């Protein structure tokens, strides 16, 4: 399970970097419309890597945390894995059915799941930090809290996308590149930083 945890971290950051590179390429003004569209589609496919890794990180991480004092028994862990499987199905259906009313409905359901998961992880982590229970190890309690913050940033990304959805290109109109420093990209950079901090805590267990 620890090996899978490491693999998920690697795929999360690695594929997210691929999304960043392809999105930067699609933002160049000298591309043809067809080339830009191909890069955007490639970015969408690659983005399923970090989306999948994030969902799987929930049951994998909590299964490992159960060895460090988190009171999750066999039945609870089994239910957690089933719920994570359902969430992963939801994430993939949004991608495979994108552009349809069904996908738009599932997007809202997914957003609700992420809000609940955010509250659960932040609540659990802060409770452990303040009371020392049920998880005594402060590095793990901090990691749980940071994962909640990471989920919160993911919710923010989706809210930003809802506020400014992609606009179909107008034939013959010049392409205007998006600025490098924008709220969406800054949020993604913050997610990367949190993933690295969480990896450091998991490896070094500094406190």
C-alpha positions in Angstrom: 0.0 0.0 0.0 2.9 2.4 0.8 4.3 1.7 -2.7 1.0 2.5 -4.3 0.9 5.7 -2.3 4.3 6.8 -3.7 3.2 5.8 -7.3 0.1 8.0 -6.9 2.1 11.0 -5.8 4.5 10.5 -8.8 1.6 10.2 -11.3 -0.2 13.1 -9.8 2.7 15.5 -10.2 4.0 14.0 -13.4 0.8 14.1 -15.4 -0.2 17.5 -13.9 3.1 18.8 -15.3 2.1 17.3 -18.7 -1.2 19.2 -18.5 0.7 22.4 -17.7 3.0 22.0 -20.7 0.3 21.2 -23.2 -1.9 24.1 -21.9 1.0 26.5 -22.3 1.5 25.2 -25.8 -2.1 25.8 -26.6 -1.8 29.3 -25.4 0.6 30.4 -28.1 -0.7 32.9 -30.6 1.2 31.5 -33.6 -0.7 28.2 -33.6 -3.4 27.3 -36.1 -6.9 26.7 -34.7 -6.6 22.9 -35.4 -3.3 22.6 -33.6 -4.6 24.5 -30.6 -7.6 22.3 -30.4 -5.5 19.1 -30.6 -3.3 20.3 -27.7 -6.4 21.1 -25.6 -7.8 17.7 -26.2 -4.4 16.1 -25.3 -4.4 18.2 -22.2 -7.8 17.0 -21.2 -6.8 13.4 -21.7 -3.6 13.8 -19.6 -5.5 15.6 -16.9 -7.3 12.4 -16.1 -4.0 11.2 -14.6 -4.0 13.7 -11.6 -7.8 13.5 -11.3 -7.6 9.7 -11.0 -4.6 9.8 -8.6 -6.3 12.4 -6.3 -9.4 10.2 -5.9 -7.4 7.0 -5.2 -5.2 8.9 -2.8 -8.2 9.1 -0.4 -8.6 5.4 0.3 -4.9 4.6 0.0 -3.9 7.4 2.4 -6.6 6.5 4.9 -5.8 2.8 4.8 -2.2 3.7 5.6 -3.3 6.1 8.3 -5.3 3.3 10.0 -1.9 1.8 10.8 -1.0 5.0 12.7 -4.0 5.3 15.0 -6.9 6.3 12.7 -9.8 4.1 14.0 -10.9 2.5 10.7 -11.8 -1.2 10.9 -12.1 -3.7 8.1 -15.8 -2.9 7.2 -15.1 0.8 7.3 -12.1 0.5 5.0 -14.1 -1.7 2.7 -16.9 0.9 2.5 -14.3 3.6 1.9 -12.9 1.7 -1.1 -16.3 1.2 -2.5 -17.2 4.9 -2.1 -13.9 5.8 -3.7 -14.6 3.5 -6.6 -18.0 5.2 -7.1 -16.3 8.6 -7.0 -13.7 7.5 -9.5 -16.5 6.3 -11.8 -18.2 9.7 -11.4 -15.0 11.5 -12.4 -14.5 9.4 -15.5 -18.1 9.8 -16.6 -17.7 13.6 -16.5 -14.8 13.3 -18.9 -16.3 10.6 -21.2 -19.7 12.4 -21.4 -18.4 15.9 -21.5 -20.6 18.4 -23.3 -23.8 16.6 -22.4 -26.5 17.5 -19.8 -25.5 14.2 -17.9 -21.9 15.4 -17.6 -23.0 18.8 -16.3 -25.2 17.1 -13.7 -22.4 14.8 -12.6 -20.0 17.8 -12.4 -22.3 19.3 -9.8 -22.5 16.0 -7.9 -18.7 15.7 -8.0 -18.3 19.3 -6.7 -20.6 18.4 -3.8 -18.5 15.3 -3.0 -15.3 17.4 -3.0 -16.8 19.9 -0.6 -17.8 17.2 1.8 -14.4 15.5 1.5 -12.7 18.9 2.2 -14.7 19.4 5.3 -14.1 15.9 6.5 -10.3 16.0 6.0 -9.8 19.5 7.4 -12.1 18.7 10.4 -10.3 15.4 11.2 -6.8 16.9 10.8 -7.5 20.0 12.9 -9.2 17.9 15.6 -6.1 15.6 15.7 -3.8 18.6 15.9 -5.7 20.2 18.7 -6.6 17.2 20.8 -4.0 14.6 19.8 -6.8 12.1 19.1 -7.6 9.9 17.3 -4.2 10.3 15.5 -1.4 11.3 17.9 1.4 11.7 15.3 1.4 15.4 14.5 3.1 14.9 11.1 0.2 12.7 10.0 -2.4 15.1 11.5 -0.7 17.9 9.6 -0.7 15.9 6.4 -4.4 15.1 6.8 -5.2 18.8 7.2 -3.1 19.8 4.2 -4.9 17.2 2.1 -8.1 18.9 3.1 -6.6 22.3 2.0 -5.6 20.6 -1.3 -9.2 19.5 -1.8 -10.4 23.0 -1.1 -8.0 24.3 -3.8 -9.5 21.8 -6.2 -13.0 23.1 -5.4 -11.7 26.6 -6.1 -10.3 25.5 -9.5 -13.8 24.2 -10.4 -15.5 27.3 -9.3 -13.1 29.4 -11.4 -13.9 27.2 -14.4 -17.6 27.7 -13.8 -17.1 31.5 -13.5 -15.2 31.6 -16.8 -16.0 28.6 -19.0 -14.0 28.1 -22.3 -15.3 30.3 -25.1 -15.5 28.7 -28.6 -13.2 30.5 -31.0 -14.7 32.9 -33.5 -13.7 32.1 -37.1 -11.3 34.7 -38.4 -10.8 36.4 -35.1 -7.2 36.7 -33.8 -6.3 34.5 -30.8 -5.6 36.4 -27.6 -3.3 34.4 -25.3 -4.3 34.2 -21.6 -1.9 35.9 -19.1 0.6 33.6 -17.5 -0.2 34.7 -14.0 -3.9 34.1 -13.5 -6.0 32.9 -10.5 -6.4 29.4 -12.0 -2.7 28.8 -12.7 -1.8 30.2 -9.3 -4.2 27.8 -7.6 -2.6 24.9 -9.6 0.9 26.0 -8.4 -0.4 26.0 -4.8 -1.7 22.5 -5.3 1.8 21.4 -6.5 3.4 23.0 -3.5 1.1 21.2 -1.1 1.7 17.8 -2.8 5.4 18.3 -2.3 5.0 19.3 1.3 2.8 16.3 2.0 5.3 14.0 0.3 8.1 15.5 2.5 6.0 14.9 5.7 5.2 11.3 4.7 8.9 10.5 4.0 10.6 12.3 6.9 7.9 12.3 9.6 9.7 15.4 11.2 7.5 15.8 14.2 
